[in-house]
Amino acid sequence: MRTALVEPMAGAVPLDVTAVYAEHCNFVWRSLQHLGVRGADLEDLAQEVFVVVHRKLAGFDGRSRITTWLFGICLRVVARHRRRAYFRFERQEAEPPERVDPTTPEDRLSSHQRTLLLERALARLSLEHRAVFVLFEIEGHRTEEIAETLGVPVGTVHSRLFKARKLVAKSLERTALTKLGAAHEP
């Protein structure tokens, strides 16, 4: 489901950060996860995103979808986070247990394995390629919206998407071949 454009209207009430948070918190959370933010850092970075939203919301003019604007903020917050020294040295020991799921254990294992494979493939991409891949393939944005969000020409979006798809496919293929080889060892 796509969010409609926010049209600026004469006499319209300006957007409220509380309403933006309520409607788009899950989108911001997913975007941060797709951009490679570890579980331990998600809450802090989501808070940073909404601090930026609070400061900049009055300047949002509605020429693009609000989710496009929010993803751009997420991208900049993640890039700043990756540049910090502690990010390079901090290692997370263990993930907290996941919530109870009504699906079968086999379904959960299969889904979890697919998610891990995709996360590993995405982790091998540069932030620029990862952002384009996530926005197009996972979030379903059009290339024109992605170009506007990232501040690059549409052709650059197309070339980054092409390269990201090739790298993800190569990574997934390499993983499949590794598993196949391990399965055939005596």
Buried (B, 14 or more C-beta within 10 A) or exposed (E): EEEEEBEEEEEEEEBEBEEBBEEBBEBBBBBBBBBBBBEEBBEEBBEBBBEBBEEEBEEBEBEBBBBBBBBBBBBEBBEEBEEEEEBEEEEEEEEEEEEEEEEEEEEEEEEEEEEEBBEBBBEEBEEBBBBBBBBBBBBEBBBEBBBBBBEBEEEBBBBBBEBBBEBBEEBBEEBEEEEEEEEEEE
